[in-house]
């Protein structure tokens, strides 16, 4: 926790106080998780809830200029609640961004792209629980964006993913639907695959095979005849 929560500037007494505050907040969350029926819970579940707390706090502290001062001057319960509100705001921002992505979506038959937009991302927003499982990414997001970080999870992963996906959607507006289809068809034919089933990044594929669009269209026309 020292590294993630910028504890290095705290005294040992301050660290103990913060840990104690967070454990009391954990107890409150466990009771809430149990719908008020008590604080008894499996160790694994309690650990996951505590990891969720740390995830929220870490995300919040990374967003402020001097996290050490915030940790030192804020009671642990208040620090968590502020951090949880911060994460919930990120979820709200991600939902707005998702709406913008639907408005700019690529008109394509690529199944992995459409399933990610129509099923994977909605599932995330439906299942994501920042209070008890903020560190989890409860959805299957299979469409590969071009610049994808592997060190993120939860809402931080989704936000990063959506921001990149929106850029890629905008990039693809320079191509017509038939151009994208032709290039994907050529790519699939090269690797003996049905192009609708490819798991590829559309902008990257367009850049790599864009010069072959004309020949791809010709091949499709010949095949159609």
N, C-alpha and C positions, 0 to 999 in steps of 0.2 A: 504493500500500500504506500510506502514512503515515496517511491518514485512517481506513481500514478497520481497521488494526491498532493504532490509538492510538499511533503512533510519535512523535507530536509531543513527548512527554516524554523521548524517548531522545536521547542524543548521537549524532553521526554515526558514531562508532566502534561504539557499541552497535547501531546500525542495520545497519552492515556485518556485524557478528558474527552478528546474527539472520538476515540474508539468507543468509549463508554456511551457517549451520546448516540452514536450510530447504532450500537447494539440495542439501546432502548427504542430507537426508531424502528429497528428490525422487529422487535417484539410487537410494536403497534401494527406493523404491516402484516405480521403473521396472524394476529387476531382478526384483522380486516380480511385477510385471505380465507380464514376459517369462518367468515360471516359472524364474528363475535362469539363463537362457541369456545374460545380458549386459545392458548398459545402453544398447544402441543402440535407438533408437526414432524414429519420425517426429516432427518438431517440433510438429505440431498435437496429437498425442497427448500429448506431454510437457507442452505448455501446458495442456491440459485437466486433466491430473493435478495440475499446480501450482495451477490454479484451484480444484480440489477441495480441496486443502490449505488454501488461503486461505479458502474457504467455511467449512470446519470451524472454523478458528481464529477467524474473524470471529463465527460463531455462538456459540462458547464465550465469547469476550471480551465480547460483548453481554450475557451472562448474569451477569457478576460485577461487583461494585461499583467496583473500582479496576483496570481492565484494564491501565493503564500499569505498575503494579507487577508484575503477572504477566508481562508481556512483558519487563520489565527483569530480573527475577530468575529466569527460567526459560530453560534451554537450548532452542534452536529445535526439536530433535527431540522433546524431552519435551513441549514446548508443543503440537506437532501431535498426538502420541499421546494426550495428555489431551483435546484437542479432538475427535479422532476418536471416543474413547470416549463423549464427551458427545453427539455426533451419533448414535451407535449406540443410546444410551439413548433419544434422541428417537424413533428408529424403533420401539423396543420399546414406548414409550408410545403411539405412533400405532397400532400393531397392537392394543393393548388397547382403545383408543378406537374403532377400527373395529369390534371385536366388540360394543361397546356400541351402536354405531349400527345394526348388524344386528338387535340385540334390540329396537330402538325404531323400526325402519324403517316408513315409511308404506306402507300397503296401497293401492297405486295401480297403474293401468295405464300411467302416464306412462313411456314407453320410456327417455327420457334419464336419468331418475332410477334406474330399475332397472338399466340397463346400467352406469351409473357405480358402483353398489354391487356388482354381480355380476361386472363385467369390469374396469372402469377402475382401481378401487382395489386389487383383488387383483393386477393387472398391475404396479402401482407397487411393491408390496411384493416381488414376485417379481424385478423387474428393477433396483430401486434398489441402487446400489453406493456406499456412503458413502466407501469408501477411494479409489476412482479417479474417481468422477463424482458427488460429493456435491451439486454445484450443479445437476444435471439433474433433470428431472421426467419420467421415462420412461413416461408413460401418458397416455391420453386421458381427461380429466376434464371432461365436457361439461355436467353438470348445474349450473346457475348458482345458487350460494347468494346470499342477500340482501346480506350484507356481505362482499365479496370483494376482497382486496388484490391489486394487480397488481405490487407491488414485491418479491414473495417467490418463491422457487424451491426445488426440492429438498424435503427433509423439513420445512423451515419452512413452505413453502406447504401441504403436506399436513396438517400438524398444525393450522394455522390453519383450513383447509378443514373438517377433521373436527370441530373444536370448534364451529364455527358450524353444521355440518350436524346435530350432535347436539342443539343448542338448537332448531333448526327442527323436527326430528323430535318432540321433546317438545311443542313448540307445536302440532303437528298432531294430537296425541292428543285435543285438545278437539273434534275433528270426527270424525264417523263416515265410513266408507269411501264410503257413498252420497252424503254431502254433498260430499266432495272430488271425486268423479266428476261430480256434477251441475255444480259450479262450473267444472271444467275443460271439461266439454262445452259449457257456455254460452260460455266464453271462446273455445274453438275455433270454435264456430258464428259468433261475432261476426266472426272474421277468416277465415272460410271454410276452416278447417283441421280435419283429424282430430285430436281432442283428445289421442289417444295419442302423436302425433308432435310435440306442442308442446315447445318448449324454454323453459320458464318456471319460476320459483321458486314452489313450491306455497304456502308461507305467505303470500307477497306477493299471489298470485292470490286466495287465500281471503279476505284482508283487503279487497282491492279489490272483489271480486265476491261476498263472503259474503252480503250482504243480498239477493242475487238467487237464493239457493239454492232457495227455495220455488218461484219461478217456473220455475227451470231444471228442477226435478223434474217440475213439471206439464207442461212442454214435452216432456220425455222420455216421460212416460206417454202423452201425446196421440200422439206419434210412434209409440210401440209399438202403440197401438190401430190 
